[in-house]
């Protein structure tokens, strides 16, 4: 049976409409798939959260001393070597004492002579044959000789160098034959002694983080040589001034002051170290995480989920249908990867962590960068 023109036209229209509907459905499916693939989500969950401040520091002894001479003389003997254990009062080196021995002998001879003179003048004065002035002069000479003898005896004793504290010889001592020079500004350091059983970290903390640091806070740290081991420490001291004393402008030029104000300000923080096995070595670089706050069973989302706009902080909550909505949130403490949510979300909610889901303002970027901690010393 042949179809008339109207029937053929109707069939053609139906076929075209079917193709159009199929194409539109396919297009919508593809767009939905692309949108779903572009949005990465995370589930709001509960976990134990720690907020930390990161820094770098140097391992050093709690107690150490530089051994320097009180007199100037050449070193004649060094009785210890690096890594030797010494006790307080132990003789660790001797200085050439020939000149000081000679001065002591001369002073002793002078005392003997002036004492005899003083006794003779006193006898004459007691008999009425001598003057009071002569007796006073003889007494003055005798007492001066005694004072000189005492100084010479003290200098001679200083030719024996003793350990001022118990500990370990750190570094190589100066060798015999070296001229050891006394002085207040730049004396010769013959050797260094440190109590290596008690160590600490001298860390640099950025001024943006120093307000979070409190004495008594716990910390963990690692060193390069034991990359698979974590050590513990405790904050014991926080400096009241920055490492460069930039506030003290006495004697500085306007150029240096301007340069200092433009640089990052750091503060020294000292942490006592737990090292029962004596594994750490002085001078090692410690990468420290100071625990400033912690909370158990906190409601958290990844930091990447946070967005900001003129209204404040928000996240994009994603529904079961794939549609997202802006939800204002109140945040609590931060870790490296997560942030506590105090209000706005519930456990099990889905949030977008796609960086293209919403524009992030410069203030949120700055906030994230501020948690990276100070650079190495």
C-alpha positions as CSV (number, residue, x, y, z in Angstrom):
1,X,0.0,0.0,0.0
2,X,1.4,3.3,-1.0
3,X,1.5,6.1,1.5
4,X,0.2,9.5,0.6
5,X,2.2,12.7,1.0
6,X,0.7,13.6,4.3
7,X,1.5,10.3,5.9
8,X,5.1,10.4,4.7
9,X,5.4,13.9,6.1
10,X,4.0,12.8,9.5
11,X,6.4,9.9,9.7
12,X,9.3,12.2,8.8
13,X,8.3,14.7,11.5
14,X,8.1,11.9,14.1
15,X,11.6,10.6,13.2
16,X,13.1,14.1,13.3
17,X,11.5,14.7,16.7
18,X,12.7,11.4,18.1
19,X,16.3,12.1,16.9
20,X,16.1,15.6,18.4
21,X,14.9,14.3,21.8
22,X,17.6,11.6,21.7
23,X,20.3,14.1,21.0
24,X,19.1,16.5,23.7
25,X,19.0,13.7,26.3
26,X,22.5,12.6,25.3
27,X,23.8,16.1,25.5
28,X,22.3,16.6,29.0
29,X,23.8,13.3,30.1
30,X,27.2,14.3,28.9
31,X,27.0,17.7,30.6
32,X,25.9,16.1,33.8
33,X,28.8,13.7,33.7
34,X,31.2,16.6,33.0
35,X,29.9,18.6,35.9
36,X,30.0,15.6,38.2
37,X,33.6,14.9,37.2
38,X,34.6,18.6,37.7
39,X,33.3,18.7,41.3
40,X,35.3,16.8,43.9
41,X,33.6,16.3,47.2
42,X,34.6,15.4,50.8
43,X,32.4,14.1,53.6
44,X,32.1,16.1,56.8
45,X,33.5,13.9,59.6
46,X,34.7,13.7,63.1
47,X,38.3,13.2,64.1
48,X,40.9,14.1,66.7
49,X,42.5,17.4,65.6
50,X,45.8,19.1,66.5
51,X,46.8,22.7,65.7
52,X,50.5,23.1,65.4
53,X,53.1,25.8,64.7
54,X,56.0,24.6,62.5
55,X,59.6,25.9,62.9
56,X,63.2,24.9,62.5
57,X,65.9,24.9,65.2
58,X,69.3,23.7,66.3
59,X,70.1,21.0,68.8
60,X,72.4,22.4,71.5
61,X,73.3,21.5,75.1
62,X,71.4,22.9,78.1
63,X,74.7,23.5,79.9
64,X,78.1,24.2,78.3
65,X,81.2,26.3,78.9
66,X,84.2,27.6,77.1
67,X,87.5,27.0,78.9
68,X,89.8,30.0,78.5
69,X,93.0,31.0,80.4
70,X,93.1,33.7,83.1
71,X,96.8,34.3,82.2
72,X,98.7,34.6,78.9
73,X,101.0,31.6,78.3
74,X,101.8,28.9,75.8
75,X,100.0,25.6,76.2
76,X,102.5,23.0,77.4
77,X,100.1,19.9,77.7
78,X,96.6,19.0,76.8
79,X,95.5,16.1,78.9
80,X,92.1,15.3,77.3
81,X,90.8,14.8,73.8
82,X,87.4,15.2,72.0
83,X,84.6,13.1,73.4
84,X,86.4,12.5,76.7
85,X,84.2,12.6,79.9
86,X,85.6,15.0,82.5
87,X,84.6,15.9,86.1
88,X,84.5,19.3,87.7
89,X,87.9,20.3,89.0
90,X,89.8,17.8,86.8
91,X,93.1,19.1,85.3
92,X,92.5,19.2,81.6
93,X,95.6,21.2,80.4
94,X,98.7,22.9,81.7
95,X,100.4,26.2,80.6
96,X,104.1,26.9,80.5
97,X,104.7,28.3,84.0
98,X,108.5,29.1,83.9
99,X,108.0,32.9,83.9
100,X,105.3,32.7,86.5
101,X,107.5,30.4,88.7
102,X,110.3,33.0,88.5
103,X,107.9,35.8,89.5
104,X,106.7,33.7,92.4
105,X,110.3,33.0,93.6
106,X,111.2,36.7,93.3
107,X,108.0,37.7,95.3
108,X,108.9,35.1,98.0
109,X,112.4,36.5,98.3
110,X,111.0,40.0,98.6
111,X,108.6,38.9,101.4
112,X,111.5,37.4,103.3
113,X,113.6,40.6,103.1
114,X,110.9,43.0,103.9
115,X,109.7,40.9,106.8
116,X,113.3,41.0,108.3
117,X,113.4,44.8,107.8
118,X,110.0,45.2,109.4
119,X,111.0,43.1,112.4
120,X,114.3,45.0,112.8
121,X,112.6,48.5,112.6
122,X,109.9,47.3,115.1
123,X,112.5,46.1,117.5
124,X,114.3,49.5,117.3
125,X,111.1,51.4,117.7
126,X,110.1,49.3,120.8
127,X,113.5,50.2,122.3
128,X,113.0,53.9,121.6
129,X,115.8,53.9,119.0
130,X,113.7,54.1,115.9
131,X,111.1,56.5,114.4
132,X,107.5,55.7,113.8
133,X,107.8,56.8,110.2
134,X,110.6,54.3,109.5
135,X,108.5,51.6,111.1
136,X,105.4,52.5,109.0
137,X,107.5,52.5,105.8
138,X,108.9,49.0,106.7
139,X,105.4,47.7,107.4
140,X,104.1,49.1,104.1
141,X,106.9,47.4,102.1
142,X,106.3,44.1,103.9
143,X,102.5,44.2,103.2
144,X,103.1,45.2,99.6
145,X,105.5,42.2,99.2
146,X,102.9,39.9,100.7
147,X,100.3,41.2,98.2
148,X,102.7,40.7,95.3
149,X,103.4,37.2,96.5
150,X,99.7,36.4,96.7
151,X,99.2,37.6,93.1
152,X,102.2,35.6,91.9
153,X,101.0,32.5,93.6
154,X,97.5,32.9,92.0
155,X,99.0,33.3,88.5
156,X,101.2,30.3,89.0
157,X,98.2,28.2,90.1
158,X,96.4,29.3,86.9
159,X,99.0,27.4,84.8
160,X,96.9,24.3,85.6
161,X,93.6,24.5,83.7
162,X,90.8,22.6,85.4
163,X,87.3,21.7,84.2
164,X,84.7,24.2,85.6
165,X,81.9,21.6,85.1
166,X,81.4,17.9,84.5
167,X,80.6,16.9,80.9
168,X,82.1,15.9,77.6
169,X,84.8,17.6,75.6
170,X,83.0,18.7,72.4
171,X,85.2,19.6,69.5
172,X,89.0,19.3,69.3
173,X,90.9,21.1,72.0
174,X,93.7,23.6,71.1
175,X,97.0,21.7,70.6
176,X,100.1,22.0,72.8
177,X,102.3,24.9,71.7
178,X,99.4,27.3,71.0
179,X,99.7,30.7,72.7
180,X,96.7,31.0,75.0
181,X,95.7,34.6,75.5
182,X,93.7,35.9,78.4
183,X,91.2,38.7,77.9
184,X,87.6,39.9,78.4
185,X,86.7,40.5,74.7
186,X,88.5,37.8,72.7
187,X,90.3,35.2,74.9
188,X,91.7,32.0,73.5
189,X,89.2,29.1,73.9
190,X,91.3,26.1,74.8
191,X,88.4,23.7,74.7
192,X,84.6,23.4,75.2
193,X,82.8,21.2,77.7
194,X,79.1,20.4,77.5
195,X,76.6,18.2,79.4
196,X,75.3,16.2,76.5
197,X,72.8,14.3,78.7
198,X,70.5,17.4,78.6
199,X,69.8,18.9,75.3
200,X,67.5,21.7,74.0
201,X,66.3,23.2,70.7
202,X,66.8,26.9,69.9
203,X,64.0,27.5,67.4
204,X,63.0,30.5,65.3
205,X,59.3,31.3,65.5
206,X,57.6,33.8,63.0
207,X,56.0,36.8,64.6
208,X,52.6,35.8,63.2
209,X,52.8,32.6,65.3
210,X,54.7,33.6,68.5
211,X,51.4,34.6,70.2
212,X,50.3,31.0,70.0
213,X,53.3,29.6,71.8
214,X,53.1,29.1,75.6
215,X,55.6,27.7,78.1
216,X,54.8,24.0,78.8
217,X,53.4,23.2,75.4
218,X,54.4,19.8,74.0
219,X,56.2,19.4,70.6
220,X,57.4,16.8,68.2
221,X,60.4,17.0,65.9
222,X,62.5,15.1,63.4
223,X,66.1,15.3,62.3
224,X,67.5,14.2,58.9
225,X,69.6,11.4,60.2
226,X,66.6,9.6,61.8
227,X,64.0,10.4,59.2
228,X,61.7,7.5,60.4
229,X,61.8,8.5,64.1
230,X,59.9,11.3,65.9
231,X,61.3,12.9,69.1
232,X,59.5,14.9,71.7
233,X,60.2,18.2,73.4
234,X,58.6,20.8,75.6
235,X,58.6,24.6,75.4
236,X,60.6,26.1,78.4
237,X,61.4,29.6,77.4
238,X,60.1,32.3,75.0
239,X,62.3,35.3,74.2
240,X,60.8,38.8,74.9
241,X,62.7,40.3,72.0
242,X,63.2,39.4,68.3
243,X,66.3,37.7,67.2
244,X,67.8,40.9,65.7
245,X,66.7,43.3,68.3
246,X,65.1,45.4,65.6
247,X,63.4,47.7,68.1
248,X,66.8,49.0,69.4
249,X,67.7,51.7,66.9
250,X,70.6,53.1,68.9
251,X,73.6,53.5,66.6
252,X,71.8,52.3,63.5
253,X,71.3,54.2,60.3
254,X,67.9,54.9,58.8
255,X,68.8,52.6,56.0
256,X,69.4,49.6,58.2
257,X,66.2,50.4,60.2
258,X,64.1,50.5,57.1
259,X,65.6,47.2,55.9
260,X,64.9,45.5,59.2
261,X,61.3,46.7,59.3
262,X,60.7,45.2,55.8
263,X,62.1,41.7,56.7
264,X,60.3,38.9,58.6
265,X,60.6,39.1,62.4
266,X,61.5,35.9,64.3
267,X,61.7,35.1,68.1
268,X,63.8,32.5,69.8
269,X,61.9,29.8,71.6
270,X,63.8,27.2,73.7
271,X,62.5,23.6,74.0
272,X,63.9,21.0,76.3
273,X,64.5,17.7,74.4
274,X,63.7,14.1,75.5
275,X,66.7,12.0,74.3
276,X,67.1,9.1,76.8
277,X,69.2,7.1,74.3
278,X,71.6,10.0,73.6
279,X,71.0,9.7,69.8
280,X,70.9,13.4,69.0
281,X,74.1,15.3,68.1
282,X,74.8,18.9,68.9
283,X,74.2,21.2,65.9
284,X,71.6,18.9,64.2
285,X,68.7,20.7,62.5
286,X,65.4,19.9,64.1
287,X,62.1,20.4,62.3
288,X,59.7,21.1,65.1
289,X,55.9,21.0,65.3
290,X,54.7,22.7,68.5
291,X,51.2,21.6,69.5
292,X,49.3,24.9,70.3
293,X,45.8,23.3,70.7
294,X,44.1,20.0,70.2
295,X,40.5,18.7,70.3
296,X,39.1,15.2,70.3
297,X,36.1,14.2,68.2
298,X,36.0,17.5,66.3
299,X,33.7,18.1,63.3
300,X,36.1,18.8,60.4
301,X,36.4,19.4,56.7
302,X,39.5,19.7,54.5
303,X,40.9,23.2,54.4
304,X,40.5,23.1,50.6
305,X,36.7,23.3,51.2
306,X,36.8,26.7,52.7
307,X,35.8,29.7,50.6
308,X,35.5,33.4,51.5
309,X,33.5,36.3,50.2
310,X,32.4,39.7,51.5
311,X,30.0,37.8,53.8
312,X,32.7,35.8,55.5
313,X,33.7,32.1,55.4
314,X,31.5,29.5,53.7
315,X,31.6,26.1,52.0
316,X,29.7,24.7,49.0
317,X,27.5,21.9,50.4
318,X,26.6,19.4,47.6
319,X,23.2,17.7,47.7
320,X,22.3,14.2,46.5
321,X,21.1,15.7,43.2
322,X,24.5,17.1,42.6
323,X,23.4,20.7,43.2
324,X,25.5,22.9,45.5
325,X,24.6,25.7,47.9
326,X,26.7,28.2,49.8
327,X,26.6,27.5,53.6
328,X,28.2,30.0,56.0
329,X,30.4,28.3,58.6
330,X,32.2,29.2,61.8
331,X,35.7,27.6,62.1
332,X,37.8,26.5,65.1
333,X,41.3,25.2,65.2
334,X,43.4,24.2,62.1
335,X,45.7,21.3,61.4
336,X,47.9,21.1,58.3
337,X,45.0,19.6,56.2
338,X,41.8,20.0,58.2
339,X,39.8,22.7,59.9
340,X,37.3,22.4,62.7
341,X,33.7,23.4,61.9
342,X,31.9,24.9,64.9
343,X,28.6,25.7,63.1
344,X,26.9,25.4,59.7
345,X,27.4,21.7,58.9
346,X,26.6,18.3,60.2
347,X,28.5,15.0,60.1
348,X,27.9,13.2,56.8
349,X,27.3,16.4,54.7
350,X,29.1,16.5,51.4
351,X,31.1,19.6,50.6
352,X,32.9,20.7,47.4
353,X,36.7,20.8,47.5
354,X,37.0,21.8,43.9
355,X,39.2,24.9,43.5
356,X,37.1,26.0,40.5
357,X,33.8,25.7,42.3
358,X,34.0,29.2,43.7
359,X,36.4,32.1,43.5
360,X,38.7,32.4,46.5
361,X,39.6,35.9,47.7
362,X,43.1,37.0,48.4
363,X,42.4,37.1,52.1
364,X,41.8,33.3,52.2
365,X,44.9,32.6,50.3
366,X,46.9,34.7,52.7
367,X,45.4,32.9,55.7
368,X,46.4,29.5,54.2
369,X,49.9,30.6,53.5
370,X,50.4,31.9,57.0
371,X,50.4,28.4,58.4
372,X,53.4,27.2,56.5
373,X,55.8,28.1,59.4
374,X,59.1,30.0,59.2
375,X,61.8,29.0,56.8
376,X,65.0,27.2,58.0
377,X,67.4,29.2,60.0
